[in-house]
Amino acid sequence: MMNLTILGANSDVAMATARRFAQSKMISSLCLASRDLELLERNANDIQVRYDIPVKAVVFNALDYTSHARFYQQLDPKPDIVVLAFGLLGDQQNAQSSFEEAHRIIDSNFSGAVSILEVVAADFERRRQGIIIGISSVAGERGRQSNYIYGASKAALTAYLSGLRNRLFKSQVHVLTVLPGFINTKMNRHLQLPGLLTASPDDVANDIFKAYLKSKNLIYTLWFWRWIMAIIKSIPEPFFKKMSL
């Protein structure tokens, strides 16, 4: 039985993932970590009652880098599985004129992830066990004018997770990279998403759980995004730069 910690646990995908693992009865405890402790405690109580599993809610701020080592040291029990689920879409137009917004997007999607995952990786490496599940995005596969600041930060996260997987393999620590496409979440609710291409948080959580069971290295969710992105990446740059995407 494994102890699971989810970072950024108040997101829709994170909560769906927490429920999916709790439902499986394959974990012995669950730790939900995020900034909004009041909401987190309500969610933790719901999962604990619904699935009869010990659930703890703890405060975690992805952008407070100086707190990350202390946060991890205080986790009891220490996790065997860590899911990195925090992130920020942000405002592309605002980010183009305000580096403060661009910086916020980059730090929320990349810098904060590196800060906490290096702490996790060091512990897992020492213990020679553990699983890291990092949720990135297909937006990092190719830069597009509509969200290239967000996409660049997710591209960096994808490359980081690949390097971490390479580093930790010899220590028997596994790293799974998750690349979702469109998801119907509160973060995306203001966008007009194509229905047939849009997943629910439960869809993504199910794909993550199945990939965990099969020790996958990288997955696209929903599955067809692998082929959509293959087509997008194959478009020659002289044509791609003229497209409105």
Rosetta silent file (secondary structure, phi, psi, omega in degrees, C-alpha in Angstrom):
SEQUENCE: MMNLTILGANSDVAMATARRFAQSKMISSLCLASRDLELLERNANDIQVRYDIPVKAVVFNALDYTSHARFYQQLDPKPDIVVLAFGLLGDQQNAQSSFEEAHRIIDSNFSGAVSILEVVAADFERRRQGIIIGISSVAGERGRQSNYIYGASKAALTAYLSGLRNRLFKSQVHVLTVLPGFINTKMNRHLQLPGLLTASPDDVANDIFKAYLKSKNLIYTLWFWRWIMAIIKSIPEPFFKKMSL
SCORE:     score description
SCORE:     0.000 S_00000001
   1 L     0.000  143.011 -172.652    0.000    0.000    0.000 S_00000001
   2 E  -115.991  151.032  172.976    1.233    3.453   -0.944 S_00000001
   3 E   -98.279  127.935 -174.592    0.970    6.928    0.564 S_00000001
   4 E  -112.616  131.380  172.233   -0.150    9.529   -1.983 S_00000001
   5 E  -119.807  131.876  178.458    0.452   13.292   -1.857 S_00000001
   6 E  -115.887  122.544 -179.803   -1.167   15.628   -4.389 S_00000001
   7 E   -96.696  126.606 -172.416    0.315   19.104   -4.856 S_00000001
   8 L    81.715   41.253 -166.058   -2.182   21.691   -6.075 S_00000001
   9 L   -74.864   -8.762  179.464   -4.952   19.450   -4.824 S_00000001
  10 L   -85.841   -4.518  177.571   -7.844   21.901   -5.177 S_00000001
  11 L   -70.538  157.133 -178.230   -7.777   21.803   -8.980 S_00000001
  12 H   -61.061  -43.635 -179.279  -10.532   19.844  -10.711 S_00000001
  13 H   -67.722  -39.349  178.841   -8.119   17.304  -12.204 S_00000001
  14 H   -61.622  -44.910 -179.298   -6.308   16.893   -8.885 S_00000001
  15 H   -66.424  -39.234  177.282   -9.523   16.169   -7.017 S_00000001
  16 H   -63.601  -38.602  178.364  -10.669   13.702   -9.669 S_00000001
  17 H   -66.916  -41.397  177.332   -7.274   11.984   -9.431 S_00000001
  18 H   -59.655  -45.472  179.809   -7.503   11.863   -5.628 S_00000001
  19 H   -64.270  -39.527 -177.842  -10.926   10.231   -5.834 S_00000001
  20 H   -65.070  -42.796  178.551   -9.752    7.712   -8.456 S_00000001
  21 H   -68.913  -40.333  179.450   -6.807    6.546   -6.344 S_00000001
  22 H   -63.891  -39.772  179.850   -8.910    6.462   -3.160 S_00000001
  23 H   -62.895  -30.695 -175.286  -11.587    4.441   -4.927 S_00000001
  24 H   -71.713  -19.170 -176.229   -8.994    1.855   -5.999 S_00000001
  25 L    63.464   21.945 -179.441   -8.151    0.924   -2.381 S_00000001
  26 L   -99.782   -0.810  176.413   -4.506    0.750   -3.498 S_00000001
  27 E  -119.245  148.501 -177.749   -3.308    3.585   -1.262 S_00000001
  28 E   -95.346  -21.237  176.524   -3.135    3.585    2.529 S_00000001
  29 E  -155.401  158.680 -178.029   -3.269    7.369    3.024 S_00000001
  30 E  -134.422  131.578  175.950   -3.864   10.555    1.053 S_00000001
  31 E  -118.699  121.653  178.298   -2.407   14.016    1.613 S_00000001
  32 E  -103.496  124.555 -175.461   -4.019   16.955   -0.208 S_00000001
  33 E  -126.085  127.270  178.198   -1.818   20.056   -0.414 S_00000001
  34 E  -167.022 -179.026 -176.448   -2.807   23.490   -1.707 S_00000001
  35 L   -79.979  -39.557 -174.458   -3.159   27.150   -0.688 S_00000001
  36 L   -86.474   92.168 -174.239   -6.881   27.270    0.159 S_00000001
  37 H   -67.658  -34.398 -178.918   -7.014   25.214    3.344 S_00000001
  38 H   -62.189  -48.123  177.540  -10.735   25.757    3.947 S_00000001
  39 H   -65.762  -40.050 -178.507  -11.712   24.281    0.577 S_00000001
  40 H   -60.566  -42.250 -178.966   -9.062   21.595    0.932 S_00000001
  41 H   -66.678  -35.720  176.043  -10.454   20.431    4.274 S_00000001
  42 H   -64.457  -44.494  179.672  -13.970   20.130    2.824 S_00000001
  43 H   -65.939  -40.055  179.833  -12.636   18.044   -0.052 S_00000001
  44 H   -63.699  -43.161  179.562  -10.496   15.927    2.276 S_00000001
  45 H   -63.408  -40.616  179.292  -13.448   15.208    4.548 S_00000001
  46 H   -61.193  -46.768 -179.288  -15.625   14.218    1.571 S_00000001
  47 H   -66.153  -40.755 -179.566  -13.036   11.735    0.268 S_00000001
  48 H   -61.803  -43.503  179.893  -12.378   10.313    3.734 S_00000001
  49 H   -70.465  -42.865 -174.868  -16.075    9.674    4.376 S_00000001
  50 H   -68.521  -37.862 -172.271  -16.799    8.436    0.863 S_00000001
  51 H  -116.889    3.130  175.839  -13.873    6.016    0.543 S_00000001
  52 L    53.467   57.044 -179.585  -12.985    5.247    4.179 S_00000001
  53 L  -138.385  142.260  177.144   -9.335    6.247    3.857 S_00000001
  54 L   -64.054  125.568 -179.526   -7.201    8.570    6.041 S_00000001
  55 E  -129.382  130.388  179.533   -6.994   11.977    4.307 S_00000001
  56 E  -116.866  140.150  175.155   -4.947   14.939    5.495 S_00000001
  57 E  -110.535  127.041 -179.467   -5.206   18.552    4.241 S_00000001
  58 E  -134.893  150.040 -179.668   -2.068   20.702    4.440 S_00000001
  59 E   -76.845  133.254  175.652   -1.150   24.173    3.237 S_00000001
  60 L  -145.134  128.540  177.613    1.226   24.322    0.269 S_00000001
  61 L  -116.936  112.364 -176.170    2.201   27.380   -1.785 S_00000001
  62 L   -61.732  -25.862 -176.000    3.970   26.498   -5.026 S_00000001
  63 L   -94.617   -3.842  176.788    5.479   29.989   -5.273 S_00000001
  64 L   -95.374   78.519 -171.129    6.894   30.109   -1.745 S_00000001
  65 H   -60.670  -34.448 -177.059   10.108   28.311   -2.625 S_00000001
  66 H   -67.264  -17.271 -178.854   11.720   28.816    0.777 S_00000001
  67 H   -91.089   -9.305 -168.872    8.916   26.797    2.402 S_00000001
  68 H   -66.980  -44.485  179.789    9.203   23.732    0.166 S_00000001
  69 H   -63.871  -42.322  179.197   11.894   21.802    2.027 S_00000001
  70 H   -65.753  -41.556  176.990   10.168   22.448    5.357 S_00000001
  71 H   -56.319  -47.285 -176.310    6.786   21.469    3.900 S_00000001
  72 H   -69.779  -39.240  179.495    8.160   18.137    2.701 S_00000001
  73 H   -60.408  -31.689 -176.576   10.060   17.410    5.910 S_00000001
  74 L   -84.079   -7.248  178.411    6.832   17.794    7.895 S_00000001
  75 L   -68.525  127.789 -179.698    4.877   15.283    5.810 S_00000001
  76 L  -146.250  111.896    5.512    4.087   12.235    7.912 S_00000001
  77 L   -77.943  161.795  175.123    3.962    9.660    6.520 S_00000001
  78 L   -68.782  144.311 -177.508    6.310   10.476    3.661 S_00000001
  79 L   -74.115  151.425  168.325    4.710    9.907    0.250 S_00000001
  80 L  -100.309  -24.563  177.352    5.447    7.027   -2.064 S_00000001
  81 E  -128.724  131.511  174.350    3.562    8.753   -4.904 S_00000001
  82 E  -122.995  126.444  175.758    3.577   12.497   -5.574 S_00000001
  83 E  -106.887  121.786  176.464    1.237   14.058   -8.120 S_00000001
  84 E   -93.417  107.960 -172.318    2.181   17.536   -9.336 S_00000001
  85 L  -122.483    2.482 -178.257   -1.141   19.106  -10.329 S_00000001
  86 L   -85.059  159.113  179.790   -0.733   22.857   -9.873 S_00000001
  87 L   173.330  172.140 -177.238   -0.473   25.320  -12.737 S_00000001
  88 L  -146.827  123.316  175.726   -1.771   28.569  -14.204 S_00000001
  89 L   -71.044  -45.113  178.483   -3.140   29.348  -17.665 S_00000001
  90 L    70.693 -170.398 -177.003   -2.874   33.087  -17.112 S_00000001
  91 L  -119.296  106.838 -176.943   -3.653   35.820  -19.617 S_00000001
  92 H   -58.585  -46.249 -178.313   -1.560   35.710  -22.794 S_00000001
  93 H   -61.732  -43.106  178.154   -2.462   39.244  -23.911 S_00000001
  94 H   -65.314  -39.333 -178.825   -1.609   40.656  -20.506 S_00000001
  95 H   -65.150  -26.977  179.670    1.618   38.646  -20.385 S_00000001
  96 H   -70.445  -26.405 -178.294    2.762   40.211  -23.652 S_00000001
  97 H  -110.604  -12.313 -178.493    2.728   43.697  -22.132 S_00000001
  98 L  -129.718  109.537  178.803    3.368   42.857  -18.485 S_00000001
  99 H   -65.779  -23.841  177.109    6.353   40.757  -17.512 S_00000001
 100 H   -58.900  -43.359  177.340    4.810   40.479  -14.066 S_00000001
 101 H   -68.661  -42.702  178.376    2.012   38.369  -15.580 S_00000001
 102 H   -60.376  -42.957  179.411    4.456   36.403  -17.736 S_00000001
 103 H   -62.566  -40.594  179.427    6.614   35.761  -14.682 S_00000001
 104 H   -62.289  -41.925  179.342    3.570   34.585  -12.712 S_00000001
 105 H   -65.531  -46.871 -177.889    2.671   32.075  -15.440 S_00000001
 106 H   -63.216  -45.845 -178.871    6.231   30.773  -15.753 S_00000001
 107 H   -66.436  -38.644 -178.444    6.728   30.429  -12.003 S_00000001
 108 H   -67.771  -32.770 -176.221    3.338   28.766  -11.456 S_00000001
 109 H   -97.573  -22.569 -173.682    3.926   26.171  -14.164 S_00000001
 110 H  -128.569  -58.811 -173.920    7.677   25.612  -14.011 S_00000001
 111 H   -59.527  -44.328  178.577    9.777   27.267  -11.298 S_00000001
 112 H   -62.943  -36.701  179.162    7.515   26.083   -8.477 S_00000001
 113 H   -65.612  -44.997  179.530    7.505   22.572   -9.906 S_00000001
 114 H   -62.154  -43.287 -177.634   11.292   22.409  -10.070 S_00000001
 115 H   -58.519  -51.038 -176.537   11.617   23.739   -6.527 S_00000001
 116 H   -77.621  -36.205 -176.813    9.365   21.147   -4.876 S_00000001
 117 H   -71.746  -26.502  174.257   10.176   18.195   -7.139 S_00000001
 118 H   -66.394  -34.563  175.943   13.911   18.504   -6.475 S_00000001
 119 H   -66.874  -46.573  178.737   13.099   18.068   -2.782 S_00000001
 120 H   -61.960  -46.179 -176.674   10.881   15.065   -3.551 S_00000001
 121 H   -60.459  -40.337 -179.678   13.419   13.565   -5.957 S_00000001
 122 H   -62.521  -40.546  179.037   16.227   13.740   -3.409 S_00000001
 123 H   -69.168  -45.975  179.508   14.140   11.809   -0.864 S_00000001
 124 H   -62.027  -39.203  179.688   12.935    9.221   -3.383 S_00000001
 125 H   -63.948  -42.170  179.004   16.486    8.777   -4.668 S_00000001
 126 H   -64.385  -41.008 -178.755   17.768    8.193   -1.149 S_00000001
 127 H   -81.044  -13.190 -178.443   14.967    5.694   -0.420 S_00000001
 128 L    57.630   42.526  175.049   15.346    4.073   -3.868 S_00000001
 129 L  -164.870  159.971  174.794   11.609    4.041   -4.411 S_00000001
 130 L   133.740  159.652  179.763    8.783    6.339   -5.395 S_00000001
 131 E  -134.248  129.056  175.291    6.615    7.573   -8.244 S_00000001
 132 E  -112.773  126.629  177.434    6.332   11.157   -9.488 S_00000001
 133 E  -116.250  112.783 -177.921    3.376   12.042  -11.714 S_00000001
 134 E  -109.234  125.086  179.587    3.718   15.451  -13.365 S_00000001
 135 E   -94.537  109.438  177.709    0.808   17.062  -15.208 S_00000001
 136 L  -103.320 -134.016 -179.045    2.122   19.179  -18.061 S_00000001
 137 L  -167.031  150.330  172.422    0.182   20.040  -21.264 S_00000001
 138 H   -65.354  -17.110  178.303    0.074   19.486  -25.015 S_00000001
 139 H   -61.293  -21.366  178.489    0.431   23.278  -25.208 S_00000001
 140 H   -82.948   -1.852 -177.269    4.137   22.717  -24.638 S_00000001
 141 L   -77.649  -31.550  175.847    4.489   20.663  -27.818 S_00000001
 142 L  -159.164  134.953 -178.042    4.579   23.689  -30.138 S_00000001
 143 L   -68.673  134.053  177.644    4.358   27.414  -29.516 S_00000001
 144 L  -130.517  147.435 -173.713    1.160   29.114  -30.692 S_00000001
 145 L   -59.618  -25.519 -175.185    0.330   32.813  -30.635 S_00000001
 146 L   -75.748  -21.274 -178.167   -2.748   32.290  -28.452 S_00000001
 147 L  -158.329   42.555 -172.436   -0.845   30.930  -25.423 S_00000001
 148 H   -72.752  -21.342  175.080    2.896   30.780  -26.070 S_00000001
 149 H   -70.360  -48.828  175.297    3.896   32.017  -22.594 S_00000001
 150 H   -59.593  -46.726 -178.979    1.863   29.233  -20.988 S_00000001
 151 H   -60.375  -40.093  179.520    3.039   26.794  -23.663 S_00000001
 152 H   -64.638  -40.078  179.719    6.695   27.682  -23.116 S_00000001
 153 H   -67.084  -35.667  177.688    6.385   27.079  -19.369 S_00000001
 154 H   -74.791  -32.311  174.637    4.759   23.697  -19.999 S_00000001
 155 H   -62.566  -41.112  177.240    7.417   22.803  -22.582 S_00000001
 156 H   -63.142  -41.456  179.400   10.018   23.495  -19.910 S_00000001
 157 H   -64.387  -42.204  179.015    8.126   21.301  -17.437 S_00000001
 158 H   -60.856  -44.406  178.557    7.899   18.438  -19.949 S_00000001
 159 H   -65.056  -39.557  178.580   11.650   18.613  -20.614 S_00000001
 160 H   -61.485  -46.550 -179.787   12.334   18.795  -16.878 S_00000001
 161 H   -63.357  -34.838  176.961   10.232   15.689  -16.171 S_00000001
 162 H   -64.283  -44.456  177.994   12.053   13.840  -18.960 S_00000001
 163 H   -65.796  -38.224  178.197   15.409   14.679  -17.422 S_00000001
 164 H   -64.149  -40.801  178.375   14.167   13.720  -13.964 S_00000001
 165 H   -61.304  -43.014  179.585   12.974   10.365  -15.317 S_00000001
 166 H   -64.056  -43.142 -179.842   16.409    9.779  -16.844 S_00000001
 167 H   -64.700  -43.846 -168.950   18.174   10.743  -13.591 S_00000001
 168 H   -89.027   -9.714 -177.325   15.988    8.692  -11.254 S_00000001
 169 H   -55.783  -43.645 -177.162   15.649    5.501  -13.297 S_00000001
 170 H   -68.685  -14.776  177.183   18.791    3.974  -11.806 S_00000001
 171 H   -98.462   10.516  178.423   17.346    4.595   -8.321 S_00000001
 172 L    63.850   29.580  174.959   14.154    2.671   -9.193 S_00000001
 173 L  -105.949  130.446 -176.350   12.090    5.861   -9.066 S_00000001
 174 E  -104.777  141.227  177.860    9.540    6.268  -11.844 S_00000001
 175 E  -122.946  123.361  178.142    8.416    9.547  -13.422 S_00000001
 176 E  -109.151  126.311  175.432    5.202    9.752  -15.443 S_00000001
 177 E  -100.836  128.228 -179.505    4.551   12.794  -17.667 S_00000001
 178 E  -111.754  125.129 -179.372    0.899   13.574  -18.390 S_00000001
 179 E  -116.898   89.825  177.051    0.029   15.721  -21.416 S_00000001
 180 E   -77.986  153.321  167.505   -3.659   16.699  -21.361 S_00000001
 181 L   -94.074 -135.749  178.739   -5.414   18.518  -24.178 S_00000001
 182 E   -68.877  135.057  176.055   -8.602   20.491  -23.556 S_00000001
 183 E  -131.818  138.352  178.721  -10.221   19.794  -20.178 S_00000001
 184 L   -82.229   87.649 -178.499  -13.527   21.137  -18.918 S_00000001
 185 L  -126.815  171.306  178.614  -12.286   22.727  -15.679 S_00000001
 186 L   -64.929  -27.306  177.830  -12.869   25.942  -13.774 S_00000001
 187 L   -67.001  -29.913 -176.125   -9.550   27.250  -15.137 S_00000001
 188 L  -105.563    5.306 -171.391  -10.874   26.883  -18.707 S_00000001
 189 L   -61.849  -24.759 -179.508  -14.509   27.748  -18.114 S_00000001
 190 L   -81.171   -6.998 -178.047  -14.186   31.142  -19.820 S_00000001
 191 L   -96.258  151.185  174.067  -12.961   29.482  -23.045 S_00000001
 192 L   -92.474   99.287 -175.566  -15.094   28.050  -25.832 S_00000001
 193 L   -96.296  142.602  178.173  -13.734   24.520  -26.032 S_00000001
 194 L   -69.096  120.103 -172.572  -14.588   22.031  -28.806 S_00000001
 195 H   -54.188  -46.220 -175.343  -16.880   19.452  -27.237 S_00000001
 196 H   -68.650  -21.399 -177.601  -15.588   16.370  -29.050 S_00000001
 197 H  -102.151    2.966 -172.707  -11.979   17.173  -28.146 S_00000001
 198 E  -105.214  127.739  179.508  -12.614   18.129  -24.532 S_00000001
 199 E   -92.719  159.404  169.057  -12.128   15.730  -21.627 S_00000001
 200 L   -90.444  160.518  174.434  -13.721   15.811  -18.212 S_00000001
 201 H   -55.681  -36.127  178.697  -11.488   15.806  -15.113 S_00000001
 202 H   -65.368  -36.943  176.694  -12.645   12.223  -14.474 S_00000001
 203 H   -59.330  -47.382 -178.706  -11.487   11.205  -17.971 S_00000001
 204 H   -65.038  -43.241  179.306   -8.021   12.568  -17.262 S_00000001
 205 H   -60.277  -41.437  178.402   -7.924   10.998  -13.789 S_00000001
 206 H   -63.602  -41.373  178.144   -8.814    7.590  -15.232 S_00000001
 207 H   -64.905  -40.491  177.972   -6.054    7.887  -17.839 S_00000001
 208 H   -62.031  -45.069 -177.925   -3.549    8.885  -15.155 S_00000001
 209 H   -64.340  -43.331  179.057   -4.511    5.929  -12.973 S_00000001
 210 H   -64.078  -38.957  178.494   -4.262    3.439  -15.843 S_00000001
 211 H   -66.627  -36.882  175.625   -0.867    4.869  -16.832 S_00000001
 212 H   -61.037  -45.914 -179.205    0.297    4.549  -13.221 S_00000001
 213 H   -62.560  -32.606 -176.896   -0.710    0.872  -13.158 S_00000001
 214 L   -95.912    4.303 -178.968    1.200    0.228  -16.402 S_00000001
 215 L    52.947   44.301  177.251    4.279    2.291  -15.403 S_00000001
 216 L   -67.995  151.868  176.344    3.957    4.447  -18.508 S_00000001
 217 L   -88.784  -40.217 -176.971    6.576    7.123  -19.125 S_00000001
 218 E  -151.622  135.319  176.044    4.406    9.633  -20.974 S_00000001
 219 E  -133.402  150.252  167.409    0.744    9.759  -21.926 S_00000001
 220 E  -100.842  142.510  178.111   -1.538   12.060  -23.881 S_00000001
 221 E  -143.126  123.522    0.241   -5.062   12.463  -22.559 S_00000001
 222 L   -69.090  166.296 -170.082   -7.379   12.025  -24.190 S_00000001
 223 L   -55.708  -33.786 -173.123   -5.477    9.481  -26.307 S_00000001
 224 L   -71.870  -11.214  177.652   -6.104   11.153  -29.667 S_00000001
 225 H   -65.697  -23.604  174.522   -4.064   14.212  -28.689 S_00000001
 226 H   -57.918  -42.018 -176.645   -0.941   12.204  -29.515 S_00000001
 227 H   -82.483  -33.723  174.995   -2.014   12.200  -33.169 S_00000001
 228 H   -61.564  -46.633 -178.569   -3.361   15.763  -33.172 S_00000001
 229 H   -71.207  -30.388  175.781   -0.055   17.043  -31.850 S_00000001
 230 H   -61.698  -40.401  178.139    1.904   14.852  -34.277 S_00000001
 231 H   -67.671  -46.411 -178.737    0.080   16.606  -37.119 S_00000001
 232 H   -61.557  -41.226 -179.353    0.565   20.068  -35.613 S_00000001
 233 H   -70.486  -21.465 -177.584    4.287   19.446  -35.040 S_00000001
 234 H   -84.352  -10.377 -179.309    4.706   18.201  -38.626 S_00000001
 235 L   -69.810  124.055 -178.974    3.501   21.439  -40.222 S_00000001
 236 L   -59.678  143.709 -176.178    6.541   23.190  -41.769 S_00000001
 237 H   -57.013  -38.713  178.565    7.444   26.457  -40.044 S_00000001
 238 H   -58.034  -30.804  177.548    6.977   28.642  -43.188 S_00000001
 239 H   -86.914  -40.149 -174.848    3.301   27.551  -43.202 S_00000001
 240 H   -62.153  -39.155 -175.912    2.814   27.299  -39.454 S_00000001
 241 L   -66.275  -17.464  179.418    3.857   30.896  -38.751 S_00000001
 242 L   -90.965   -7.166 -175.621    1.036   32.147  -40.996 S_00000001
 243 L   -85.123  151.720  177.159   -1.660   30.206  -39.165 S_00000001
 244 L  -102.642   96.048 -177.369   -3.941   31.656  -36.489 S_00000001
 245 L  -126.739    0.000    0.000   -3.772   29.185  -33.649 S_00000001
